Amino acid sequence: MFVTICSFSQIKAFCRILRETCELIAQALEALPDTLRVPLIMRDLDQLAYQDIADQLGVSLSAVKMRIKRGREQIRTLYEAAA
């Protein structure tokens, strides 16, 4: 088994980068309209099935898939612009 030992300063730097990344993602999520943010969170964070999301939101399955796709695209764009 191969084990890498990190220094305390390396761990602190990693934690700082992780914190900054989380903050950028949270800001990007907040910038999304509800119509994209809600299904995206239901899928990626709550891990609901697409059909369950469609049923809960009262929209078609294809609408849910498209909203999640567009939400991910906008998150990526917003994150890359801020990073």
C-alpha positions as CSV (number, residue, x, y, z in Angstrom):
1,M,0.0,0.0,0.0
2,F,1.3,3.4,-1.0
3,V,0.8,6.3,1.5
4,T,1.6,9.9,0.8
5,I,2.4,12.1,3.8
6,C,1.4,15.7,3.4
7,S,2.7,18.6,5.4
8,F,0.4,20.7,7.5
9,S,0.8,23.6,5.1
10,Q,-0.2,21.4,2.2
11,I,-3.3,20.3,4.0
12,K,-4.2,23.9,4.9
13,A,-3.7,24.9,1.2
14,F,-6.0,22.1,0.1
15,C,-8.7,23.0,2.7
16,R,-8.5,26.7,1.5
17,I,-9.0,25.6,-2.1
18,L,-11.8,23.3,-1.2
19,R,-13.5,26.1,0.8
20,E,-13.2,28.5,-2.1
21,T,-14.5,26.0,-4.6
22,C,-17.5,25.3,-2.4
23,E,-18.2,29.0,-2.1
24,L,-18.0,29.5,-5.9
25,I,-20.4,26.6,-6.5
26,A,-22.8,27.9,-3.9
27,Q,-22.8,31.4,-5.5
28,A,-23.4,29.8,-8.9
29,L,-26.3,27.8,-7.6
30,E,-27.8,31.0,-6.0
31,A,-27.5,32.8,-9.4
32,L,-29.6,30.2,-11.1
33,P,-33.4,30.8,-11.6
34,D,-35.6,28.5,-9.5
35,T,-36.8,26.7,-12.6
36,L,-33.2,25.4,-13.0
37,R,-31.9,25.3,-9.5
38,V,-34.7,23.3,-7.9
39,P,-34.5,20.3,-10.2
40,L,-30.7,20.3,-10.3
41,I,-30.6,20.2,-6.5
42,M,-33.3,17.5,-6.3
43,R,-31.2,15.4,-8.7
44,D,-27.6,16.0,-7.7
45,L,-27.9,16.6,-4.0
46,D,-31.1,14.8,-3.0
47,Q,-30.4,12.1,-5.6
48,L,-34.0,11.8,-6.7
49,A,-34.9,9.9,-9.9
50,Y,-35.8,12.1,-12.9
51,Q,-39.4,10.8,-12.8
52,D,-39.8,11.5,-9.1
53,I,-38.7,15.1,-9.8
54,A,-41.1,15.4,-12.7
55,D,-43.9,14.1,-10.5
56,Q,-43.1,16.5,-7.6
57,L,-42.7,19.5,-9.8
58,G,-45.7,18.7,-12.0
59,V,-43.8,18.9,-15.2
60,S,-42.9,16.4,-17.9
61,L,-39.9,14.1,-17.7
62,S,-38.3,15.7,-20.7
63,A,-38.7,19.2,-19.1
64,V,-36.9,17.9,-16.0
65,K,-34.0,16.5,-18.0
66,M,-33.7,19.7,-20.0
67,R,-33.8,21.9,-16.9
68,I,-31.1,19.8,-15.2
69,K,-28.9,19.9,-18.4
70,R,-29.3,23.7,-18.7
71,G,-28.7,24.2,-15.0
72,R,-25.5,22.2,-15.1
73,E,-24.3,24.2,-18.2
74,Q,-25.0,27.5,-16.4
75,I,-23.3,26.3,-13.2
76,R,-20.2,25.4,-15.3
77,T,-20.2,28.7,-17.1
78,L,-20.7,30.7,-13.9
79,Y,-18.1,28.7,-12.0
80,E,-15.5,29.1,-14.8
81,A,-16.1,32.8,-15.1
82,A,-15.6,33.3,-11.3
83,A,-12.6,31.0,-10.9
